[in-house]
């Protein structure tokens, strides 16, 4: 079992949003219902539904394009002929016996709006000879038939879209999404021109975690450059930055033991650890370098640095852990949201403190040994090249015949 990623649920949308895009609404509905069936089979995926809000009765109007063009009838005119039947038209005002003015809207009766014969009998005005107009029944240029369609049609990037929506029950969002993605790849094949992508909290989660990772990388780079300036070396800061992955061991173990998830707050805790855990390594390496520059052997300097710096390292570590215990225990309102922050910081500080005292001095000694070997090697190479290219000086007893 490994710590999983999860986010809290906010807003009115459901947590899982699988967005199907394509041109034909009928094919979209068929694919969406198939995807919804797969989602319902995933454990802890609940409240599965479609964004179309089901089907509702509708009338399908098919225009005879050839005949309509010959008569000079446009699609807009057909729509205007149908508008009074459903939306109604403003017929003016009416003053009732009490003297109050009321608006008058005229439209077909409810029973007539559902009968195809009444709708096909609606008058349609077309241009006639000598600039005159005449009326013909709407059924001459259009065929009206009852059908069913989605109660709601959404568009995304100028294409029709249907969202398969669901919530999670007990498992984290990332685990449910992983199971859904695996099942969809195995059971659903999308035809050409149709796409399926993640939306809702999953999309927000990916965006937030991407920004957090960017902030984490920038923080590590800035720390490295500051350490390069302070130590006047590009190699020594690498041994200090090694304390960062050591802290991640404690973060994962802490989240695993407590049953927490790697969410927004725990990621913020990881960013905090970038600045916290490097402090112990800086104390060790800085003291060891100072002792080494004063003439002490490198290994003895590291041992002395560990012995002398152990007390301040433990003091700051215990103080930080004590400050984070109330946050990790989850006391008060909104504690479940804040607890992963304290758990991540406490776990990372504990493992980084224990491993820093052992790993960082060893890595520093190895890197320093490599640096000394490279300096000695390239130093001899430059010295030999200088001697080989030394110009001949007349009168030199070693070079005169």
C-alpha positions in Angstrom: 0.0 0.0 0.0 1.3 3.5 -0.9 0.2 7.0 0.0 -2.3 8.2 -2.7 -3.1 11.6 -4.0 -6.5 13.2 -3.1 -8.1 16.6 -3.0 -11.0 17.9 -1.1 -14.4 18.4 -2.7 -15.5 22.0 -3.2 -18.1 23.6 -5.3 -21.3 22.2 -6.8 -19.7 19.9 -9.4 -19.0 16.3 -8.8 -15.5 15.2 -8.2 -15.1 13.1 -11.3 -15.8 14.7 -14.7 -15.1 12.6 -17.8 -15.8 14.8 -20.8 -16.7 13.3 -24.1 -16.5 15.5 -27.2 -17.7 15.0 -30.7 -20.0 16.2 -33.4 -23.0 13.9 -33.4 -25.1 14.2 -30.3 -26.6 10.8 -30.8 -23.2 9.1 -30.9 -22.1 11.1 -27.9 -25.1 9.9 -25.8 -24.4 6.3 -26.8 -20.7 6.6 -25.8 -21.5 8.5 -22.6 -23.9 5.8 -21.5 -21.3 3.2 -22.2 -18.7 5.1 -20.2 -21.2 5.6 -17.3 -21.8 1.9 -17.2 -18.0 1.2 -16.9 -17.7 3.9 -14.1 -20.6 2.3 -12.1 -18.6 -1.0 -12.0 -15.6 0.7 -10.3 -15.7 0.3 -6.5 -16.3 3.5 -4.5 -17.5 5.4 -7.6 -21.0 6.7 -6.6 -23.6 9.1 -7.8 -22.8 8.3 -11.4 -24.8 10.4 -14.0 -24.6 12.4 -17.2 -24.6 16.1 -17.6 -27.4 15.9 -20.1 -29.9 15.3 -17.3 -31.6 12.5 -19.1 -33.8 12.5 -22.2 -36.8 14.6 -23.0 -39.4 14.7 -25.9 -38.6 17.0 -28.8 -39.6 17.6 -32.4 -37.2 17.0 -35.2 -37.6 19.5 -38.1 -36.1 18.3 -41.4 -36.1 20.9 -44.1 -36.2 20.0 -47.8 -33.2 22.1 -48.8 -33.8 21.9 -52.5 -37.5 22.9 -52.4 -36.9 25.6 -49.8 -34.2 27.1 -52.0 -36.4 27.1 -55.0 -39.1 28.9 -53.1 -36.7 31.3 -51.5 -37.3 30.1 -48.0 -34.4 30.2 -45.5 -33.9 28.3 -42.3 -34.4 31.5 -40.3 -37.9 31.9 -41.8 -38.8 28.3 -40.8 -37.6 29.1 -37.3 -39.7 32.3 -37.2 -42.7 30.3 -38.3 -42.3 27.9 -35.4 -41.5 30.6 -32.8 -45.1 31.7 -32.2 -46.1 28.1 -31.5 -43.7 27.6 -28.6 -42.2 30.9 -27.4 -45.2 33.0 -28.3 -45.3 36.5 -29.7 -46.2 39.8 -28.0 -49.7 40.8 -29.2 -49.9 44.0 -27.3 -51.5 45.1 -24.0 -54.9 44.5 -22.5 -56.6 46.6 -19.8 -58.7 44.5 -17.6 -61.9 45.7 -16.0 -60.0 46.8 -12.9 -57.9 49.1 -15.0 -54.7 47.1 -14.7 -52.6 46.8 -17.9 -51.5 43.3 -18.8 -49.2 41.9 -21.5 -50.8 39.6 -24.1 -48.7 36.7 -25.4 -50.2 34.5 -28.2 -49.1 31.0 -28.8 -50.5 27.6 -29.6 -52.4 25.6 -27.0 -50.4 22.9 -25.3 -52.2 20.1 -27.1 -51.6 21.7 -30.5 -47.9 22.2 -29.7 -47.5 18.4 -29.5 -49.4 17.5 -32.7 -47.4 17.2 -35.8 -50.4 18.0 -38.1 -51.1 21.4 -36.3 -47.4 22.4 -36.6 -47.2 21.5 -40.2 -50.2 23.7 -40.8 -48.5 26.8 -39.6 -48.4 29.5 -42.3 -45.0 30.2 -43.8 -44.6 33.5 -45.7 -42.6 33.3 -49.0 -42.0 35.9 -51.7 -44.5 35.9 -54.5 -44.7 37.4 -58.0 -44.4 41.2 -58.5 -43.0 41.7 -55.0 -46.0 40.3 -53.3 -45.9 37.7 -50.5 -48.0 34.6 -50.1 -48.4 31.9 -47.4 -47.9 28.2 -47.7 -48.2 25.5 -45.0 -44.9 24.8 -43.2 -45.3 21.1 -44.0 -44.7 21.8 -47.7 -41.0 22.5 -47.1 -40.3 20.8 -43.8 -41.0 17.4 -42.3 -41.7 17.4 -38.5 -41.4 14.2 -36.5 -41.4 13.5 -32.7 -38.2 12.2 -31.1 -36.3 12.4 -27.9 -33.1 14.3 -27.1 -30.9 15.4 -24.2 -32.4 17.8 -21.8 -29.2 19.9 -21.8 -26.6 20.4 -24.5 -23.1 21.7 -23.5 -20.3 22.9 -25.7 -16.6 23.0 -25.1 -14.1 24.5 -27.6 -17.0 24.8 -30.0 -17.8 21.1 -29.9 -20.6 19.3 -28.2 -19.6 17.7 -24.9 -21.3 15.3 -22.5 -19.7 14.8 -19.0 -19.9 11.5 -17.2 -20.0 12.7 -13.5 -19.4 10.7 -10.3 -18.3 11.1 -6.7 -16.0 9.0 -4.5 -17.1 7.3 -1.3 -14.2 6.0 0.8 -11.1 5.6 -1.4 -9.1 8.7 -2.5 -9.9 10.3 -5.8 -6.6 9.3 -7.5 -7.2 5.6 -6.8 -10.7 5.7 -8.2 -9.6 7.6 -11.3 -6.8 5.1 -11.9 -9.2 2.2 -11.8 -11.6 4.1 -14.1 -8.9 4.9 -16.6 -7.7 1.3 -16.7 -11.2 -0.1 -17.3 -12.0 2.5 -20.0 -8.8 1.6 -22.0 -9.8 -2.1 -21.9 -13.6 -1.8 -22.6 -14.3 1.4 -24.5 -13.0 2.2 -28.0 -13.7 5.7 -29.2 -14.5 6.2 -32.9 -12.4 8.7 -34.9 -13.4 12.3 -34.1 -14.4 11.7 -30.5 -12.2 12.4 -27.5 -12.4 11.6 -23.8 -10.5 13.8 -21.3 -10.5 14.5 -17.6 -12.3 17.4 -16.1 -13.5 18.6 -12.7 -11.4 18.0 -9.7 -9.0 15.7 -11.6 -8.1 18.5 -14.0 -7.8 21.0 -11.1 -5.7 18.5 -9.2 -3.2 18.1 -12.1 -3.0 21.9 -12.5 -2.4 22.6 -8.8 0.2 19.8 -8.5 2.0 21.0 -11.6 2.3 24.4 -10.1 3.5 23.0 -6.8 6.2 20.9 -8.5 7.3 24.0 -10.4 7.6 26.0 -7.1 9.5 23.1 -5.6 12.0 23.0 -8.4 12.5 26.8 -8.3 13.0 26.6 -4.5 15.7 23.8 -4.9 17.5 25.8 -7.7 17.5 29.0 -5.6 18.9 27.1 -2.6 21.6 25.6 -4.7 22.7 28.9 -6.1 22.8 30.5 -2.6 24.9 27.6 -1.3 27.2 27.9 -4.2 27.9 31.6 -3.3 28.3 30.8 0.4 30.6 27.8 0.0 32.3 29.1 -3.2 32.0 25.6 -4.7 29.6 23.9 -7.1 30.2 20.5 -5.6 29.8 21.0 -1.9 26.1 22.1 -2.1 25.3 18.8 -3.8 26.0 16.9 -0.6 23.7 19.3 1.3 20.9 19.0 -1.2 21.0 15.2 -0.7 19.1 15.8 2.6 16.0 16.7 0.6 15.3 13.2 -0.8 16.1 11.8 2.6 13.3 13.8 4.1 10.8 12.4 1.5 11.3 8.9 3.0 9.9 10.2 6.2 7.1 12.0 4.4 5.9 8.8 2.7 6.3 6.7 5.8 4.4 9.3 8.0 1.5 9.5 5.5 1.4 5.7 5.2 1.3 5.0 8.9 -1.4 7.6 9.6 -3.5 6.7 6.6 -3.3 10.2 5.2 -3.0 11.2 1.5 -0.5 13.2 -0.5 -2.8 16.2 -1.0 -2.4 19.9 -1.3 -1.4 20.5 2.4 1.1 17.7 2.5 2.7 19.1 -0.7 3.0 22.4 1.0 4.8 20.6 3.9 7.3 19.1 1.4 8.1 22.7 0.2 8.6 23.7 3.8 11.0 20.8 4.3 13.2 22.1 1.5 14.3 24.9 3.7 14.1 23.1 7.0 16.0 19.9 6.5 18.9 21.5 4.6 19.8 23.4 7.9 21.2 20.4 9.6 23.5 19.5 6.6 24.6 23.1 6.4 25.6 23.1 10.1 27.7 19.9 9.6 29.4 20.8 6.3 30.2 24.4 7.3 31.8 23.4 10.6 33.8 20.5 8.9 35.1 22.9 6.2 36.2 25.4 8.7 38.1 22.7 10.7 39.6 21.3 7.5 40.8 24.7 6.4 42.6 25.1 9.8 44.7 22.0 9.1 42.6 19.2 10.5 42.2 15.9 8.6 39.0 15.7 6.6 37.6 12.7 8.4 38.5 14.0 11.8 36.8 17.3 10.9 33.6 15.5 9.9 33.6 13.4 13.2 34.2 16.5 15.2 31.5 18.4 13.4 29.0 15.6 14.1 29.9 15.6 17.7 29.8 19.3 18.3 26.8 20.1 16.1 24.7 17.2 17.3 23.2 19.2 20.2 21.9 22.3 18.3 20.6 20.0 15.5 18.6 17.9 18.0 17.3 21.0 19.8 16.0 22.6 16.7 14.5 19.3 15.5 12.6 18.7 18.8 11.4 22.2 18.9 10.0 21.9 15.3 8.4 18.6 16.0 6.7 19.9 19.1 5.3 22.9 17.2 3.9 20.6 14.5 2.3 18.0 16.8 -1.0 20.0 17.4 -1.3 20.4 13.6 -0.7 16.7 13.0 -3.1 15.6 15.7 -6.0 17.4 13.9 -7.5 19.3 16.8 -10.1 22.0 16.0 -12.3 23.0 13.1 -10.8 22.1 9.7 -8.2 19.8 11.3 -8.6 17.0 8.8 -7.5 19.4 6.1 -4.4 20.7 8.0 -3.3 17.4 9.5 -1.3 16.1 6.4 0.9 19.3 6.6 2.0 18.5 10.2 2.4 14.7 9.4 4.6 15.4 6.4 6.8 17.9 8.2 7.3 15.7 11.3 8.0 12.6 9.3 10.4 14.4 7.0 12.3 16.1 9.8 12.7 12.9 11.8 14.2 10.8 8.9 16.3 13.7 7.6 17.8 14.3 11.0 18.7 10.7 11.6 20.0 10.0 8.1 21.8 13.4 7.7 24.2 12.6 10.6 25.2 9.4 8.7 24.7 10.0 5.0 25.7 13.6 4.5 29.3 13.4 6.0 29.9 10.2 4.0 28.7 11.8 0.7 30.7 14.9 1.4 33.9 12.9 2.0 33.4 11.0 -1.3 32.7 14.1 -3.4 35.6 15.9 -1.8 37.9 12.9 -2.6 36.7 13.0 -6.3 37.4 16.7 -6.4 40.9 16.3 -5.0 41.6 13.5 -7.5 40.4 15.6 -10.4 42.5 18.6 -9.3 45.6 16.5 -9.0 45.0 14.9 -12.3 44.4 18.0 -14.3 47.0 19.9 -12.4 49.7 17.4 -13.5 48.4 17.5 -17.0 48.7 21.3 -17.2 52.2 21.1 -15.6 53.5 18.6 -18.2 52.1 20.5 -21.1 53.8 23.7 -19.8 57.2 21.9 -19.6 56.8 20.4 -23.1 56.1 23.7 -24.7 58.8 25.7 -22.7 60.7 27.9 -25.3 64.4 27.1 -26.0 66.7 29.6 -24.4 70.2 30.0 -26.0 73.0 29.5 -23.5 71.1 27.0 -21.4 73.6 24.3 -20.5 70.9 21.6 -20.6 70.0 22.5 -24.2 73.2 23.5 -25.8 75.0 20.8 -27.8 
